[in-house]
Amino acid sequence: MEIVVVGTGYVGLVTAVCLAEYGHKVTCVDIDENKINKLRDGISPIYEQDLEELMKKNSKRLRYTTDYMSAYKDAEVIFIGVGTPEKKDGSANLSYVYAVAKQIAESVDHSCVVVLKSTVPIGTNDKVLKILNDNKKTSIKINIVSNPEFLAQGTAVRDTLHASRIVIGVDNEDAEKVMREVYKEYDAPILVTDSRSAEMVKYASNDFLALKISYINEIANLCEIVGAKVEDVAKGMGYDSRIGDKFLNAGIGYGGSCFPKDTKALHWLANMNDYELKTVKAAIEVNEQQKLRLIKKSRKYYDNFEGLTVAILGLTFKPGTDDLREAASIINIPIILDDGANIKAFDPVGIENFKKTMKYGDVEGLDRISYFNNIDDTIKDTDICFIFTEWDEIKNYDISKFRKLMKRPILLDGRNCYSLSDAESYGVIYMGIGK
Ligand code: UGA
């Protein structure tokens, strides 16, 4: 099929490349010329496992352009995968989605299906359909479909090629038929429902996972008080298939571009409708407090960090990505700097993004951070070490070296990379989460 995907961010680009892998001819449209030029050179603007290889493998079926008019010309299906960033009040900013919808309506001269992949508040598909109908030039039929994306960063290609489910929110059989054709090679259950339910599946899924994390984090905090081990508790819970063993890793809270944004957006939407989502509100509050958990623990050893050297292992919001959005590092590093510390930071891929993100903020003391590409040099002669991301390099690191290389071997582990007994046996002063 002739498919267009608008937006070459995580959702758009991965969707496009995977659709090409399953045999469709896909044109990627973006307003950012730099991105398009990179893509034409076979370079992915995002760091994602297997993506570039798949781009190269399917290069004959993939086209990249900023010229949306020519792209829409023969498209049977147009996916919208542009961003819906968080606004100051917690709601989703839909201006990019609406702008693309208007552009499509003004450009296409044939009947087609428009598919909304971006995460959008309930009711957005109806609004987009209205924009399409109000702005189309002729009496062509443009159908709208809600088709939320469930990929996670770091495993985006795998999550898309081998999707857990395909949700299609649609109000007519013709559009449903087209979508079944789009996904005919995919081996995943297909749920067909109305567009509002499809939109809700996405939020309800993400918010449930966020809630699960905040729940285990609270249990972890209580484990510390009453002398239990959260890792064993989570294992014991996970054997119950009604609970499941995934997303029960206690830590320094969830980050990324999705959970923080989607919990706030659904909470906001409920408020707007005079309903309070108490569980989601609690998940948000617990997460905000959890991000500061290690700093609070560090007060046991130092009243402040004035004149000390602090090691930071891991800057990204999770391993396998260079994304720093809502990462624990972004919240904690300014506090540590403000406290007077010098920082030595390690991350396998996130350093450049970290520098870019911090440069434009109003963070004092960034010149007191030095960056390293190995853990030995990072922790050498430091007074305390924080772990914010569970990269393999960190998990597999020889724990005895914290004792050998640090000035004072105090290790605060926000991702439970090590066991308490190992740390103790090597003379490391260790505090994880929930043990
Ligand atoms: C998340 C969902 O997992 C995807 O299903 C969804 O499609 C995506 O959002 C989206 O809406 O686009 P992502 O944000 O890439 O994916 O990352 P996750 O792997 O879910 O991790 C999110 C955060 O939760 C990370 O900071 C991670 O460290 C944290 N986390 C995860 C925990 O603290 N504990 C866990 O047990 C699992």
Residues whose N, C-alpha, C, O or C-beta is under 5 A from the ligand:
A	BS01	UGA	E149 F150 L151 A152 Q153 I213 F247 L248 N249 G251 G253 Y254 G255 G256 S257 C258 F259 F317 K318
